[in-house]
Amino acid sequence: MAVAIQGGAETGARYQAALAVARRLRAAGHQAYFAGGCVRDLLLGVAPKDYDVATSARPDEVIGLFAKTFAVGAHFGVVLVCEMVDGVEIATEVATFRNDGAYSDGRRPDEVRFSTDPREDVLRRDFTINGMLLDPEKYEVTGDAGAATLDFVGGRGDLAAGIVRAIGDPNLRFGEDKLRMLRAVRFASRLRFAIDPVTAAAIRLRASEIELVSAERVRDELTRILTEGSAARGFELLHETGLLAQVLPEVERLRGVAQPPQFHPEGDVWVHTMLLLEKLPSGSSATLAWGALLHDIGKPATYQPPNPAMPGDRIRFNGHVEVGVRIAQAILARLRFSNEDTDQIVVLVKNHMRFGDILQMKASTLKRFLRLPKFAEHLELHRMDASSAHGDMRLYEFAREQYEAEPAEEHRAAPLLTGRELIAAGYKPSPQFKEMLTLAEDAQLEGAVKTAEQALALVRERYPIRKP
């Protein structure tokens, strides 16, 4: 029986491009199958984002068959083939069947041996659910992914049972590429699968070896866990497998840090953070997701228990925002985030407590707050934060109403005055410039001045130029 595909995968441009590539390879006498995650997704009834092709053709043979190719990893048998579909150029990754040698760097094989045996190619892959091949011609005719699948490793059974299982000996698979340990967690969380006990035991045994993986690869895998729709489950699995203590020990330390029940009836800082992550939908921005994960990262270091000499005293985290900013900066630097993403994540951590003062802010302060870059992310973080704690959404609603009431162009309005205008007006650069520009911007935000001339007149009135 055919599986209905959400989103019409059979008519998608990427599917058509991959099908055309496979057909040409087959017409030239080579074997060609769809491989990996696209087969898994087709069996699950989900439209794949990409289609990869595995073939018996060697890289030079692939390159010779197509007009436009890129040998992105010819040593490993990988070639990008570009095909035009409805006037759009689509690139399909084509990989030659291979048998990998040793992985001395824990990432890539030192050498590969090309093969004509699809089974041999499958046995070197990571997980059974990713190790199936699909006959594209048969699938095109029948529309039945199950009937068109070649399964040498029990992937269909594990897919039906909801299990992530390494192909063969998990110790060997994880020894070859340490990142596969994080990938196991990602697939289990995203698909809501369990990790096979033997596979999980191998991860726990080798968890410390994740330090051999580059920071960039770890960062990208953690970001996928955070943004693919099951972040809380993913981080629970990271903890259970021992990986969290290796890649994000600062987050591991959130566990067991008690909070004042009058503000956090949900439990400790870990529980609170996991509740936030549960609210992150698939496709969330990386900066919002990391902001949610790290917003209370300063609490373990600033935990202060109630003073028994003061009846009614409560748990406190004095300075946790400032400490959290420093810890977040260290984490983001270690994982080599871009400056742009680092700035946004740090600003989210730095400002997440400001919503508590929003009703007391003067008009200019409120408007300046609402004009923070990507303020919608600040608003969403506060929504998740409040709804994962006391549940009082009044400050969120007030902030949302104020933000939505402000015209879009006002959110982007540039200051009427800058230091350049002050110098042109005869002022000499000095530390007092900051006060002068703040005065002008406050007046602008409150609507007291509307032009650069009015703003400069206000500054001249408050800060007259003294003649020598």
C-alpha positions in Angstrom: 0.0 0.0 0.0 1.4 3.4 -1.0 2.2 5.9 1.7 0.7 9.4 1.3 3.4 12.0 1.2 2.7 15.3 2.9 3.5 18.2 0.6 3.5 16.3 -2.6 7.1 15.0 -2.6 6.6 13.1 -5.9 6.1 16.3 -7.8 8.8 18.4 -6.0 11.7 19.9 -8.0 14.3 18.1 -5.9 12.6 14.8 -6.4 12.4 15.3 -10.1 16.1 16.3 -10.3 17.2 13.3 -8.3 15.0 11.0 -10.4 16.5 12.4 -13.6 20.0 11.8 -12.2 19.2 8.2 -11.2 17.6 7.5 -14.6 20.7 8.7 -16.5 23.0 6.6 -14.3 20.9 3.6 -14.8 20.7 4.2 -18.6 24.5 4.1 -18.7 24.5 0.7 -17.0 25.1 1.7 -13.4 23.1 1.0 -10.3 21.5 4.0 -8.7 19.2 4.4 -5.7 17.9 7.1 -3.4 19.7 6.7 -0.1 19.7 7.8 3.5 17.4 10.3 5.1 15.1 10.8 2.1 14.2 7.0 2.2 13.5 7.2 5.9 11.2 10.2 5.3 9.4 8.7 2.4 8.6 5.6 4.5 7.3 7.9 7.3 5.1 9.8 4.8 7.1 13.0 5.2 8.3 15.1 2.2 12.1 14.9 2.2 14.0 18.2 2.1 16.7 16.7 -0.1 17.3 13.5 -2.1 20.7 11.8 -2.2 21.7 9.2 -4.8 24.0 6.3 -4.2 25.5 4.6 -7.3 27.9 2.0 -8.5 29.4 4.6 -10.9 32.8 5.9 -9.9 33.2 9.7 -9.5 34.9 10.1 -12.9 32.1 8.2 -14.5 29.5 10.4 -12.8 31.3 13.6 -13.9 31.5 12.2 -17.5 27.7 11.6 -17.7 26.5 15.1 -16.7 27.0 18.6 -18.2 27.5 20.4 -14.9 29.0 18.8 -11.8 31.1 19.7 -8.8 33.5 17.2 -7.3 32.9 18.3 -3.7 34.4 15.1 -2.2 35.6 13.0 -5.1 38.2 11.3 -2.8 35.2 10.0 -0.8 33.1 9.4 -4.0 30.8 12.5 -3.6 29.9 14.6 -6.6 27.2 17.3 -6.9 25.2 17.0 -10.1 23.2 20.0 -11.3 20.0 19.5 -13.3 17.5 22.0 -14.6 13.9 21.5 -13.5 11.2 23.9 -14.6 13.9 26.5 -15.3 15.5 26.1 -11.8 18.9 24.5 -11.3 18.8 21.8 -8.6 21.9 20.1 -7.2 21.7 16.5 -6.2 24.5 14.8 -4.2 25.6 11.6 -5.8 27.9 9.2 -3.8 29.7 6.1 -5.1 29.1 2.9 -3.2 32.2 2.5 -0.9 33.8 0.7 2.0 35.5 3.0 4.4 38.9 2.4 6.0 40.1 3.5 9.4 38.9 6.9 10.8 42.1 8.1 12.6 40.6 11.7 13.1 37.2 10.5 14.4 35.5 12.3 11.5 36.5 11.1 8.0 37.9 7.8 6.7 41.7 7.8 6.0 40.9 6.0 2.8 37.9 4.6 0.9 37.5 1.6 -1.4 34.8 2.1 -4.1 32.4 -0.8 -4.5 29.7 -2.1 -6.8 27.8 -3.7 -3.9 25.0 -1.6 -2.4 25.0 -3.8 0.7 28.6 -3.0 1.4 27.9 0.7 1.1 25.0 0.5 3.5 27.0 -1.3 6.2 29.3 1.7 6.7 26.5 4.1 7.3 25.4 5.4 10.8 21.9 4.2 11.8 19.6 1.5 10.5 16.8 4.0 9.8 19.2 6.0 7.6 20.7 2.9 6.0 17.9 2.0 3.5 18.0 2.4 -0.3 15.0 3.0 -2.6 14.6 2.0 -6.2 13.4 5.3 -7.7 12.0 3.7 -10.9 9.9 1.3 -8.9 8.8 4.0 -6.6 7.8 6.2 -9.5 5.6 3.5 -11.0 4.0 2.2 -7.8 4.1 5.2 -5.4 4.8 2.6 -2.7 8.0 3.4 -0.8 7.9 0.2 1.2 7.7 -2.0 -1.9 10.6 0.0 -3.5 12.9 -0.2 -0.5 16.1 -2.3 -0.2 16.8 -2.9 3.5 19.9 -4.9 4.4 20.1 -3.7 8.1 16.5 -4.0 9.5 15.8 -0.3 9.1 12.1 -0.7 8.3 11.6 -2.7 11.5 13.4 -0.1 13.6 11.4 2.6 11.9 8.2 0.9 12.7 9.3 0.2 16.3 10.5 3.8 16.8 14.2 2.9 17.5 17.5 4.6 16.6 20.0 1.8 16.4 23.6 1.9 15.1 24.4 -0.3 12.1 26.5 -3.1 13.3 28.7 -2.5 16.3 27.9 0.9 17.8 31.4 1.2 19.3 32.8 1.0 15.8 30.3 3.4 14.3 31.0 6.0 17.0 34.7 5.4 16.9 34.6 6.2 13.2 32.8 9.5 13.6 32.2 10.9 17.1 29.5 13.3 15.9 27.2 10.3 15.3 26.6 10.3 19.1 25.0 13.7 18.9 23.2 12.7 15.7 21.7 9.7 17.5 20.2 12.1 20.1 19.0 14.4 17.4 17.1 11.7 15.4 15.7 10.2 18.6 14.4 13.6 19.8 13.1 14.8 16.4 11.3 11.6 15.5 10.2 10.8 19.1 12.1 7.5 19.0 14.0 5.6 21.7 17.7 5.0 21.4 18.5 1.2 21.3 20.0 0.2 24.7 23.2 -1.1 23.2 23.6 2.0 21.1 22.9 4.2 24.1 25.4 2.3 26.3 28.1 2.8 23.6 27.3 6.6 23.7 27.7 6.7 27.4 31.0 4.8 27.2 32.4 7.1 24.6 30.8 10.4 25.5 34.0 12.0 26.5 35.4 11.5 23.0 33.0 14.1 21.7 35.7 16.7 22.6 37.6 15.4 19.5 34.8 16.9 17.2 35.3 20.4 16.0 33.4 23.1 17.9 31.6 24.1 14.7 30.2 20.6 14.1 29.1 20.3 17.7 27.4 23.8 17.6 25.5 22.9 14.4 24.3 19.6 15.8 23.1 21.2 19.0 21.4 24.0 17.1 19.5 21.3 15.1 18.4 19.6 18.3 17.2 23.0 19.6 15.3 24.0 16.4 13.8 20.8 15.0 10.8 20.7 17.3 11.7 18.5 20.2 14.4 20.5 22.0 13.4 19.5 25.6 13.5 15.8 24.8 16.8 16.2 23.0 18.4 17.8 26.1 17.0 15.2 28.4 18.6 12.6 26.1 21.9 14.5 26.1 21.9 14.4 29.9 21.0 10.7 30.0 23.7 9.7 27.6 26.4 11.8 29.3 26.9 14.0 26.3 25.5 17.2 28.0 28.2 17.2 30.7 30.8 17.1 27.9 29.5 19.7 25.4 27.6 22.1 27.7 28.6 21.5 31.4 27.1 24.9 32.3 23.7 23.7 31.2 24.2 20.4 33.1 24.7 22.4 36.2 21.1 23.8 36.0 19.9 20.5 37.4 18.9 20.5 41.0 19.2 24.3 41.5 16.1 25.2 43.5 14.1 28.3 42.9 11.6 30.3 45.1 8.3 28.4 44.8 6.3 31.6 44.9 7.8 32.6 41.5 8.7 29.2 40.2 6.2 26.6 41.3 7.3 24.4 38.4 10.5 23.4 40.0 14.3 23.9 39.7 16.1 25.8 37.0 16.6 22.7 34.8 12.8 21.9 34.9 12.0 25.6 34.1 14.5 25.6 31.2 13.1 22.4 29.8 9.6 23.8 29.9 10.8 26.7 27.8 12.4 24.4 25.3 9.2 22.4 25.0 7.6 25.6 23.7 10.1 26.1 20.9 8.4 25.1 17.7 10.1 23.4 14.8 11.8 26.1 12.7 12.5 28.5 15.5 15.5 30.8 14.9 18.8 29.7 16.3 19.2 32.8 18.3 15.8 32.5 20.1 16.5 28.9 20.8 19.9 29.5 22.3 18.5 32.5 24.2 15.9 30.2 25.7 18.5 27.6 26.7 20.9 30.1 28.2 18.6 32.8 29.7 19.0 31.5 33.3 22.5 30.1 32.8 23.9 32.4 35.6 21.6 31.1 38.3 23.8 28.1 39.6 26.7 30.5 40.2 24.6 33.1 42.0 22.3 30.7 44.1 21.7 32.1 47.6 19.6 30.1 50.0 17.1 31.7 52.3 18.7 33.3 55.4 17.4 31.4 58.4 17.9 34.5 60.5 15.3 36.3 58.4 11.8 34.9 58.6 10.1 34.8 55.3 13.4 35.2 53.3 13.5 33.3 50.0 16.0 31.9 47.5 17.8 34.6 45.6 20.0 34.9 42.5 21.5 38.3 42.9 23.3 39.4 39.8 22.4 36.2 37.8 21.8 38.2 34.6 25.2 39.8 34.6 26.9 36.5 35.5 24.7 34.8 32.9 25.9 37.2 30.2 29.5 36.4 30.9 28.9 32.6 30.9 26.8 32.8 27.7 29.6 34.8 26.0 32.1 32.1 27.0 29.9 29.3 25.7 29.2 31.0 22.4 32.9 31.8 21.9 33.8 28.2 22.6 31.3 27.0 20.1 32.5 29.6 17.6 29.2 31.4 16.9 29.3 34.3 14.5 29.5 37.8 16.0 26.0 38.6 14.8 24.4 35.5 16.5 26.5 36.0 19.6 25.3 39.6 20.0 21.7 38.7 19.6 21.8 35.7 22.0 23.7 37.7 24.6 21.2 40.6 24.3 18.4 38.2 24.9 20.0 36.9 28.1 20.9 40.4 29.2 17.4 41.8 28.8 15.1 38.9 29.8 14.5 40.3 33.3 13.7 43.8 32.1 10.0 42.9 31.4 9.5 43.0 35.2 10.0 46.8 35.1 8.1 47.5 32.0 5.1 49.1 33.7 7.3 51.6 35.6 9.4 52.6 32.5 9.2 56.2 31.4 8.0 56.5 27.8 11.5 57.0 26.3 12.9 54.0 28.2 10.0 51.8 27.1 10.3 52.9 23.4 14.1 52.3 23.5 13.4 48.8 24.9 10.9 48.1 22.2 13.4 49.2 19.6 15.9 46.5 20.5 16.9 44.7 17.3 14.7 41.6 16.8 12.5 42.7 19.7 10.0 40.0 18.6 12.5 37.4 19.9 12.7 39.2 23.3 8.9 39.2 23.4 8.7 35.5 22.6 11.4 34.6 25.1 9.4 36.4 27.8 6.2 34.7 26.8 7.9 31.3 27.2 9.6 32.4 30.4 6.5 33.6 32.1 4.2 30.8 30.9 6.9 28.2 32.2 6.9 29.7 35.6 4.2 31.7 37.5 1.9 31.9 34.5 1.1 35.6 34.9 1.0 36.9 31.4 0.0 40.5 32.1 3.5 42.0 31.5 3.7 40.0 28.2 0.4 41.2 27.0 1.2 44.9 27.9 4.6 44.6 26.1 3.0 42.9 23.1 0.3 45.6 22.8 2.8 48.4 23.1 5.1 46.8 20.5 2.3 46.1 18.0 0.9 49.6 18.5 4.2 51.2 17.5 4.3 51.8 13.7 6.9 49.6 12.0 8.9 52.5 10.8 9.2 53.8 14.3 10.9 50.6 15.4 13.6 51.4 12.8 13.8 55.2 13.3 17.3 56.5 13.4 18.3 59.0 16.1 17.8 62.6 15.0 21.3 63.5 16.4 24.7 61.8 16.3 28.1 62.9 17.4 28.8 64.2 13.9 26.0 66.8 14.1 27.2 67.9 17.6 30.7 68.5 16.2 29.3 70.4 13.2 27.4 72.6 15.7 30.6 73.6 17.4 30.8 71.1 20.3 34.2 69.5 21.0 34.1 65.7 21.5 34.0 64.7 25.1 32.5 62.1 27.5 29.5 64.5 27.9 28.4 63.6 24.3 26.7 60.5 25.7 24.5 62.6 28.0 23.7 65.0 25.2 22.7 62.3 22.7 20.7 60.5 25.3 18.8 63.7 26.1 18.0 64.2 22.4 17.0 60.6 21.9 14.7 60.6 24.9 13.0 63.7 23.6 12.6 62.1 20.2 11.2 58.9 21.6 8.7 60.8 23.8 7.6 62.9 20.8 8.9 66.2 22.2 11.1 66.8 19.2 10.6 65.7 15.7 13.4 67.2 13.7 17.2 67.3 14.0 17.0 71.1 14.3 14.6 70.8 17.3 16.8 68.1 18.9 19.9 70.3 18.5 18.0 73.3 20.0 17.2 71.2 23.0 20.8 70.2 23.5 22.0 73.8 23.1 19.5 74.9 25.8 20.7 72.3 28.3 24.3 72.2 27.3 25.3 75.7 26.0 28.6 76.1 24.3 30.8 78.2 26.7 32.9 80.8 25.0 36.6 81.0 26.1 
